[in-house]
Amino acid sequence: MSEDTSARSLADLLQFAKDYASKEVDLYDVLKIDTTTNEKDVHRAWRRQNLKYHPDKTREKFDPVIYELVGRAKDILTEPAARKAYDDARDALSKRRAERDALNQSRRKLIDELEAAENAAKLKRDSDEAKRVELERERMRMQAEAEEHEFAERQAERAERDQRRKDIDSLEEQEAALLRKLQEKKERRAAKKSAATSEAASAEASGSDAKLADAKVKAKKKSKKPSSYFFTRDPTLSYEEKVTGVLSKMREAQKLRDAAAV
């Protein structure tokens, strides 16, 4: 195929050069040479590769695509204008690739920075949420404690009111009992005084001066007998003081009776 190269126009070679460059086909690698190889060495390299892929040698393994590529690589790299077009296109492609890589790197860096910022923001949100949950838990705990304390106070106040009511009921019962006893004693004294007065009147009517005098003395003594609960009639004392005094007297009297019984 390389024998027909002379008939191929330069325009065709230029087009092939640009096509191979755009497809990133490395013609130097096809001939196993570097980019500084001169035209003479390009021919030597082409002969080696041409023999390697020639149908007479490869026979049933012959690859016409590779064989054609080896011939075109020699045609382009031995034609200065085509080689320059190929090298320029490769350089432009390499430059664009470098720019694209730089842009991609910059974009990746920006993406990484954005992801890092998003992760930091997420961590902050998670931290803020954890703090909010902890504060809410603490608030609920304090509220529960306050409610328990308030309930305990209400229970204590209710128990205190119930106990005060019981104490008042007990005092009222004691007061009623004391008043009954005082009334009974008052009635007994009045009865005794009335009896003594009647006795004195009878003695006087009968002319018994001795009996009259004796009856008057008895009546006087009985009327002047001091009451154990005289302070209950003291208007300056409060009800509680009166009840306390009466109960104290009752306890003292009980102690005396207990001592006498022993």
VENZIVEN-V881120 format. One record per backbone hydrogen bond with DSSP energy under -1.0 kcal/mol. CO is the residue of the C=O (numbers start at 1). NH is the residue of the N-H. E is the energy in kcal/mol with one decimal. If there is no record, write none. Layout:
CO/NH/E
CO/NH/E
This chain:
1/4/-1.3
2/5/-1.4
4/7/-1.2
5/8/-1.4
9/13/-1.7
10/14/-2.8
11/15/-2.3
12/16/-2.8
13/17/-2.9
14/18/-2.3
15/19/-2.6
16/20/-2.9
17/21/-2.1
18/22/-2.7
19/23/-1.9
20/25/-3.1
21/24/-1.3
25/27/-1.1
26/30/-1.6
27/31/-1.6
28/33/-2.7
34/37/-1.4
38/42/-1.8
39/43/-1.8
40/44/-1.7
41/45/-2.5
42/46/-2.4
43/47/-2.2
44/48/-1.9
45/49/-2.3
46/50/-3.0
47/51/-2.4
48/52/-1.7
49/53/-2.1
54/57/-1.4
54/58/-2.7
55/59/-2.2
58/61/-2.5
59/62/-1.7
63/67/-2.2
64/68/-2.4
65/69/-2.2
66/70/-2.4
67/71/-1.5
68/72/-2.3
69/73/-2.4
70/74/-1.7
71/75/-2.2
72/76/-2.7
73/77/-2.3
74/78/-1.3
79/83/-3.3
80/84/-2.6
81/85/-2.3
82/86/-2.6
83/87/-3.0
84/88/-3.2
85/89/-2.3
86/90/-2.4
87/91/-2.8
88/92/-2.9
89/93/-2.5
90/94/-2.9
91/95/-2.8
92/96/-2.8
93/97/-2.6
94/98/-2.5
95/99/-2.9
96/100/-3.1
97/101/-3.1
98/102/-2.9
99/103/-3.1
100/104/-3.3
101/105/-3.0
102/106/-3.0
103/107/-3.4
104/108/-3.5
105/109/-2.8
106/110/-2.7
107/111/-3.3
108/112/-3.2
109/113/-2.8
110/114/-2.9
111/115/-3.1
112/116/-2.9
113/117/-2.8
114/118/-3.0
115/119/-2.9
116/120/-2.7
117/121/-2.8
118/122/-2.8
119/123/-2.8
120/124/-2.5
121/125/-2.9
122/126/-3.2
123/127/-2.8
124/128/-3.4
125/129/-3.0
126/130/-2.6
127/131/-2.6
128/132/-2.7
129/133/-2.8
130/134/-2.5
131/135/-3.0
132/136/-2.7
133/137/-2.6
134/138/-2.6
135/139/-2.7
136/140/-2.5
137/141/-2.2
138/142/-2.6
139/143/-2.6
140/144/-2.5
141/145/-2.4
142/146/-2.6
143/147/-2.6
144/148/-2.5
145/149/-2.7
146/150/-2.8
147/151/-2.6
148/152/-2.6
149/153/-2.4
150/154/-2.4
151/155/-2.5
152/156/-2.6
153/157/-2.8
154/158/-2.6
155/159/-2.7
156/160/-2.6
157/161/-2.6
158/162/-2.6
159/163/-2.6
160/164/-2.6
161/165/-2.7
162/166/-2.4
163/167/-2.6
164/168/-2.7
165/169/-2.7
166/170/-2.7
167/171/-2.6
168/172/-2.8
169/173/-2.3
170/174/-2.6
171/175/-3.1
172/176/-2.6
173/177/-2.4
174/178/-2.8
175/179/-3.1
176/180/-2.2
177/181/-2.4
178/182/-3.2
179/183/-2.6
180/184/-2.6
181/185/-2.7
182/186/-2.6
183/187/-2.5
184/188/-2.3
185/189/-2.9
186/190/-2.5
187/191/-2.3
188/192/-2.7
189/193/-3.0
190/194/-2.5
191/195/-2.4
192/196/-2.7
193/197/-2.6
194/198/-2.4
195/199/-2.5
196/200/-2.5
197/201/-2.5
198/202/-2.3
199/203/-2.4
200/204/-2.5
201/205/-2.3
202/206/-1.7
203/208/-2.0
207/209/-1.4
208/212/-2.4
209/213/-2.8
210/214/-2.6
211/215/-2.7
212/216/-2.4
213/217/-2.4
214/218/-2.3
215/219/-2.7
216/220/-2.7
217/221/-2.6
218/222/-2.7
219/223/-2.2
220/224/-1.6
227/230/-1.3
229/232/-1.9
230/233/-1.7
231/234/-1.5
234/237/-1.4
238/242/-2.4
239/243/-2.8
240/244/-2.8
241/245/-2.5
242/246/-2.7
243/247/-2.8
244/248/-2.3
245/249/-2.4
246/250/-2.6
247/251/-2.4
248/252/-2.4
249/253/-2.6
250/254/-2.1
251/255/-2.4
252/256/-2.2
253/257/-2.3
254/258/-2.7
255/259/-2.6
256/260/-2.5
257/261/-2.1
258/262/-1.4
